[in-house]
Amino acid sequence: MNKSKTIAAIDVGTTKVFSLIAEVFNDESQPKTPRIIATSIAPCNGLKRGNVEDIKLTSAAIKQTLQDLESRTDKKITSAYVGITGSHVSYENKRSPLKDVGSYGVITPDELKTNTTTAKSDNGRILLHAMPISYTLDGADGIRNPIGMHSDAVSVDTHVITADREFLDKLTEACKGAGINVDAFVMEPFASALSTLTEQEREQGSIIIDIGGGTTDIIAFKDDRVIYTAVVPVGGFQFTNDIAYTYDSTYESAEKAKMDHGHTELTAIEISENISLNSNEECQIIEVPAREIGRLLRERSIELAQMVQLKLEDLRIDNSSSMRVVVTGGGSKLPGISHLFQRYLGRRVRLGKPSITWHNESEKLTDPSQSTALGILIWAYSNLQDRPEINDKNKYADKDGRFLQKLLSNKAFRLSPWIRPTAQQINNQN
């Protein structure tokens, strides 16, 4: 009998929870990529702009997806990798000197790893990721890989990501209430990048704009390294709420109108087209010109594009830069939004769909709203390679100093080896 392990990945969003379960075989004759065996989605009303406000509602949504997965696969899920984002997440680039480096005559991988992982949490915040951007050796900066070099003075530019301790406690409690432990928290924009960007895009420079339910996450890559991340507190919920508030309709009716008839380009909407909305007044139907709905969606899209542009100004790159923009997430499915972003950002923009070839349910997993969960699975699988016991938390730490040894293709994904906060590591910081 073929032995296998399972990986569960959960994207806890403002409007929904999307979970999946994958199987990894230990048998050499089996595929070397995870085989996704089931996915599940449930509405979620426990978060606001990515922040947990109602633990019970959040837990109930997570539990609903897990019970669905278990009933369809006959597998018991006791732990999962969980995505994290929200306005509580903070990002900054820091330059720090490295101590006791080069004691063996040259810089070694262990010395770099030890120095990078000594960052601590403070002021009620938890360190999630510390991602080296580049190194400076004896005043010469921009060095990507100093291993094997000689230097008397070494410093590192690091992209540091922290999260609010209270939020993590709430999300952990919600997961426990659903009957699972957290294997690790994974930054959602990073996960989305794993499933949508090509190797060339990561190398040449790309910006992911992940439009979720309550927030829009931004992450920028250059030379295969994360150089910038940010969160904008606007997402698909606000688009729908604009319609519901303007016409005093139910949220569900407004969401259906957005999904079925929405467009950011007014000329793409017939002048004579009307949309029926269910009023909050009992048994009343409102007839609204489709172009008026489109106008609301266009105005909100322009506002979001302008907010993103303000964030990107922190990158200090001009509009002539070759950095491509990739728009993904559920909000990216709004027709016309990619073209609108291209116009307002002054950059090439494409729609980001998961680009990994999967087994079994591959034909169903190309929706931009599934990018994050698939990226979480990629992240989890990469950390479980070459480990005989997948669920052995004592063996979770990377032994060989590499983060993503191989993606699900045969090409190396050369990212920092230290992007791996586990639930145990977070508990140790308390």
N, C-alpha and C positions, 0 to 999 in steps of 0.2 A: 504494500500500500504506500502511495506517495505521501510523505509528510509535508505539511504546509502550516504556515502561520498566517494570521490575519492582521491587517492594519485598518484602523478606522480613522477617518478624517472628518472634521466637523467645521463648517463655516457658519458661525453664529452671527447673523446679520440683524440689522435694525428691523427689517420687515419679514425675514424668513430665516429658517435654519435649513441648511442643505448638508446632508451627511452621506458618506459613502463607505463601503467596506470592500477591501481588496484582499486577495489571497496571494501569498508568496510561497512558492514551492522550494523545498530543500533538495529535491531530486534533480540531478544534473540533466535529466532528460526533459524536464519541464521548462517552460519559457522563463527567461531571466527578468522579465518585467512583471509588475504586479498585475494580477488578473482581477479586474473590478467585477464583483459578482452582484452588487446591488447598490442602488442609490435611493435616497428618500428626501422629501422636502416637506416642511410644515410651516405654516404662518407663525410669526413671532411678534408679540406685542410687549415684550419685556425690556426692550432697549430703546433708547432715544439718542440719535446721532452717534451710534456706536457704543454708548455707555449703558451698562446694566442699571436699570431703575427698578425693576421688579424681578427679584430672584425666582419667585415661584413660577411666574409666567415664562421666564426664560428656560427654567428647568423643565417645565411641561412641554415646551416646544422641542427641546433636545430629546427628551424621553420619547416623545411621539415618533420621531425619526428613528431612534434606536430600536424601539419595539417593532417598528415596521421592517427594519433591516433584519432583525433577529427572526421574525416570523417567516420571512421569505428565504432565509439562508440556513436556518437551523444552526446558527452559530451564536454563542454567547459573547457579547461585547462588554468587556470590563474596563477598558481604557481607550483613550483616543488622543489624537493630535488635534489641537484646537486653534483656530485662527483668532487673531486679536487685532483690533484697530480702534479708532475712536479719537475724539478730541482731547482725551486725557493723555495721549501718547505724545512725548516730546522728542525732538531730534536736535543734535548739534554736532558740529565737527570740532574736534579737539586735537591740539598738538602736544604731545607729552614726550619727555626724555625717557629712554629705556635704560634701566640700570643693569649692571653686571652682564653686559652683552659683549661677546667676543673673547670671553675668558679662555676659550680653547684655541685662540689664534684667529678664528674666523667666526662669523655669526652662524648660529645653528638654529634649526627649526624649533627645538625645545625652548631655547632662550626667547624667541619671539612669542611663542605660545604662552609661556609663563608670564611675560610682561603684559601681554594683551589681556589676559584673563584676570588681572589683579584689580581691575576697576571695581569700585564698590557702589552700592546703592546708598542714597542719603535723602533726607528731607521727605520721607514718606513715599519715595519712588523706588521702583525696582529696575535694575539694569536688565534689559532684555537682550540686546545685541551690542557688541563692540566690534565694528567691522573696519579693519585697516584699509585705508585708501592708498597711501604711499609712505615711503620712508625717506628720511634725510640723513645722509652720512657725511660727517665732516663738512657740513654746510651745503652739500650738493643734494638738492631735493628732487622729488618726482621719481624716486627709485621704487619700482614695483616689487621686486624680489631681492632682498639683500642677503639671502642665505649664501654662505660661502665667501662673502666679501670681508675685507678688513676695514675697521673703522675705530677711531678713538671716541667718537661721539655719535650716538644714534638717537633719533627721535622718530615718532610715528604720528601721522595724521590719521585719526580714527573717527569714523562715523558712529556716534553713540546714540542708542535708542533706549529710552526709559519709559516705564508705564506707571500709572498711579497704583500704589499698593492696594488701596481700597477697592479699585475696580477689579484687580486680579483676584482679590479675595472673594468678591461677589461672583465672578465668573467661575472660579473654582468651586464655590458652594453650589452654584447652579448645576454644574456638571456632576458633583457628588449627589445632589438631589435626584438627578436622572439615573444614578446608579453606576457612574463611571469615574475613574481617576484620569487626571490629565497627564499624558506622557510628556508633552511639551507644548508650549505656546509658540505659534509661528506668526510672524508679522504678515498680515494679509496682503499688502501691496507687494511684498517680496514674493509671496507664494504665487500671486497672479503673474508676476514677471517670469517665474520658473516655467509656467505652463504656456505662456504666449510669446515670449521673445525668442528670436533665433540667436544662435551664437554670434553671427555677424552683427546683429543689432546691439547685443551687449558689448561687443568689442568696440564698434565704431561710435557708440553712444546713442542711447534711447531713453525716452521718458514714458513711463507707464502712467496713465490716468485711469484709475479704477473707480468707476461711478457706482457706488453701492446704494443701499436703501436709505441710509441716513448720513453718510459721509462720502466724500470723494478723496481717495488716497492717491498720492503722487510719489513716485520713486524714479530716480534717474541713475542710469548706468553709464560708465565710461571706462574703457580698457578692462571690461569684464568685472568691474567693481562698483559697488553702490557708493555714490558720491552725494546723494541728496534724497531726503524723504520729507513729506509734509502731509497734512490732513486739512481738507476744506470741509466745514460743517454743513454741506449741502449735498443731497443725494436724491434718489428717485422719489422718496417720500414727499419732499418739498414740491416736486413737479406735480404729483398727484394732488397734493393738498391745495395747490393754487387753484385747480379746477373745482375741487369740492367746496372750498371757501368762497370762491367767486360766484358760484351758482347755487350754493346751499344744497348741494347734492350729497348723497352718501359717498363715503370714501371708496367703497367697493365699485360703485358705478363710475366714479371718476377714474379709477385705476383701469377699468375695462375700456373706457373711452380713450385713455392715453395709449393703451396697448394696441387697440384695434384700429384707431383712426388718427393717432398722433403723428405729427411731422413738424420739423422745425422750418421747413421751406414752405411758405404760404402758397407759392405758385404751384406746388404739387398737390394742393387740395382743391377740389371742385368748389366753385363759388356757391353752387346750389345745394351742396351736401349739408345735411343736418345730422346731429347726434342726439339721441335720447338719453337723458340722465334721470335717475331716480332721485326725487327730491327727499329731503329730510322730513318734509310734510307727508303724512301717511297717504299712500296710494296716489301720489301726484307724479306726473312725468313732465320733465322739462325738455323742450326742444331747443337746441343750441346750434348755431352755425358752426360747422366743423372748422372753419377758418379762425373763429374766435378761440376755439380750443388750441389750435395751432399757434395763435398769437401768444397765448399764455406760455405755452411750452417753449416757444422761441425766445421770449423775454427771459425766462428762467435759464435757458441754455446759454444765452449771451452773458447773463450775470455770472454763471458758473465759469464760463471761459475766461472772463475778466478776472475772477478771483484766482483761477489757476495761473493766469499770466502774472499776477502780482507775486505769487509764490515762486514762479520760475525766475523772476528777476533776482531772487536770492542766489541763483546759480551763476549769475554774472557771465552769461553767454549771450552773444548777440543773435539776432534772428537769422543771420546768414549761416549759423552753425548747421552742421550736417546732422545733428541729433534729431532723429525721427520721433514722433509722438505716436504711441499706441494706446487707443482708447478701448477699455474693456469693462467688465462688470455688467450687471443687469441694466443699468441706465444707458449703456452704450448702444442698446438695441433700438433706441428711439430713432426712427428714420430721419436722416439729415444731420444728426448731431456731429458726426465725424467731419463732414464738409464744413459745418459751422465752426468747429474748433480749428480746422485748418485755416479758415479765413481770419479768425480773431487771434490765433497764436502765431500766424505767419510761418508755420512749419508744415512739413509733410505729415499727414495723419492717416493712419489705417486702423481698421477695426481689429481688435485683438481677440482671436478665438483660440482655445486650447489647441496646440499644434503637436501634441504627443499622440503617437499611435498606441491605442490600448487594445487589450483583448476583450472579448465578450461584448461589452456595451459601448464599444468605441463609436458606433454610429450615432449614439445618443449624447455623447459627451463633447460636443463642439459648441455648445452655447456659451456666450461670454459670461453669463451669470454663474457658470460652473468653473470659471478659471481659478478662483481662489481655492476651492476644495481640491481640485486636481493638483494645484501647486503644493498644497499641504501634503498630499499623498507623495508627490515627488520628493519633497523635503524629508518626509519620514522614511521613505524607502532608501534614500541615499545614505541615511544614517544607520540603517539596519543591514546594509551589505557587509558581507564577510563576518557576520556575527552569528554564531551557532544558535544562540538563544535570543530570539527577537524581543521577547517581553522581559528579559532580564535587565532590570533597571541598573544593576551594578555594572553592567557592561555597556551602558549607553554612551559614556564619554568616548570621544574619538581617540583611538590609540595611535593612529599613524599620522596625525597632523594634517589631514586633508578633510575639507568639508564635503563637497560633492565629488566623489571619486569618478563616478560616471552618471550621466543622466540616463534616461531610458533609451537614448540613442547610443551610438558608439563614440560620440564626441565628448571630450572632457569639458566640464563646466567649471572654469577656473575661478572660483569664488573663495572668499576668506574661509579658513578652516575653523573659525571660532564662532560661527553664527549658530549656536545651538543651546539656548537656554532650556533646561528641563524643569519640570515641576519640582523635582527634588532640589535643584539649584536655587529656585525661587524660595522654597521653604527654608533653605539654609541661610538666606539673606534676612529672614525675619528676626 
